[in-house]
Amino acid sequence: MNKELFELMTKILDEVGKLKSYIKERKQDKGIDLQATERIINRLDNIVEEADKELIDTLIRIEKNFDFEKTKSTLMSKKTDK
């Protein structure tokens, strides 16, 4: 589940980055309303920031879970060695 969430968040970040680049190119080529473009770009920046925070939290949870499972495995092997 965490791996799937990580992959999804990574894809979202990539897609938002592509969309931002596209909007910036269109703004320059077509003269799109500057204020509207800036609002869209700012919103995308906020989405990226939130997704990045969620991704970091997910990675921390994955690492903690891995550490827990590793410790559990070590304790179980010590218990069976006795």
N, C-alpha and C positions, 0 to 999 in steps of 0.2 A: 504494500500500500504506500509506504513512504517513498519507495523508488518511483512508483507511478506518479505520485504527487511531484516529486523532484523533476521528473521528465516533463510533466505538464507545465510546471512553473518556468522551466528553462525555455520551452517552446513559446510560452506567452511573452517572455522577455524578448526573445528573438523577433517575434512577430510585431511587437510594439516598436522595437527599434527600426524594423523595415518600414513600418507605417510612418514613423516620424521622418525618416529619410525621404519617403515618397512625398509627404506633405511639403517638406522644405523645398524639394525640387519643383513641385507644382507651383508653389508660391513664387518662385523665381521665374519660371517659364510663363505662367499664365496671369500673373499679377492678382492672385486671389487676395481678398480682403485681409489686410494685415492683422487687424484685431481678432478676427475669427480664427485665423491661422495660429496666432499666438495662444489663444484660449485652448485650442485643440492640442497644441504642442505641450502647453503647461499641464493639461489634463493627462496626457500620455506620460509625461514625466512623473506625475503623481502615481499613476498606475504602476509604472516601473519601480518606483521607490517602494510602494506597498508590496508588490510582488517580490522584490528583492529581500525585504525584511522577512516576509513569509518563508522565502526560500532558505534564508539563514536560520530561521527558527526550526525549519524542517531538518536541515542538516545537523543542527545541534541535537534534536531529538533522535535522529538516526544514530549519531555518534554515542549518545548516552545509552540507547538501546543495545548497540553493539558492545559497549563496555560492560553493561549488565549481563548480557548473554555470555561474554567471555569470562567474567568473574564467576558466574553460575557454573559454567563448564569446568573451570579450574577447581572450584570447590567440590563439584561432583566427582571429579577424577581423584582428588585427594581422599574423599570419603571412601571410594571403592578400593583405593590402594591399601587401606588399613586392614 
